[in-house]
């Protein structure tokens, strides 16, 4: 994961121009997105996700493990970067399936929320195969698709993950064409409103290849992190995936299942690659 950190450090403040009108724009959106202009996230219904140590969540269950420390370090670097540029909504995607996006985004959310100082919202924008909703056991609840189809208040479908400073916006149940939803002009407005309420909005999506979903989301959010799993990401696919993300939106890589150097021989979620370079 040290390459991710290098990429974070190299991401200069002038790479993304802040939206100077975002605060006023978000405030104006509250009556539409939230029933109450002073909506309190703590009033959201609480869910009890049925997760365990077997679900590979070191940030939650193994707080002193090497993998947990790496997620905390990544969270710290992101918090530092947030001070120098507009960075609230972050997409975690990959070049292909089964690279560990959903588990990585959940571990990162837990790490960012530790200490209770920051509120983190998880958005399952994988409308084709909602892995994050399944992981935290909210796949049976209304969510993003229902918000789009019924035009309901987003506050009615956000739920809080019990005992954590983490909230979730599930993918939802309604039948919706994913590209129609993601290309809707309502989505940037929704994201602006969510950014005004939460300190972090972490977005899970389908892989960049061969679908267009993640590329569309990447254009709207503040930054993109690409999850790369050992033996799952061919160089050719990774190169094509990177071409779909604007350089100004690319925050870095999260290296999954790579062997490490030093005193630790192996880690599930972080490591030092031998043939990939940061960007």
FENJODA-V840443 format. One line per field, one symbol per residue. burial: + if it has 16 or more other ideal C-beta (glycine too) atoms within 10 Angstrom, else -. Layout:
BEGIN
burial: ???
END
This chain:
BEGIN
burial: ++++++++--+----+---------+--++--++----+----+--+-+-+----+++++----+++++++++++-+++-++--++++++++++++--++++++++++++++++---++++++++++--++++++++++-++++++++----+++-+++++--+++++++++-+-+-+--++----+-+++++++++++++++++++++---++++++-++++++++++--++---++--++-++---++++++++++-+------+++++-+--+-++
END
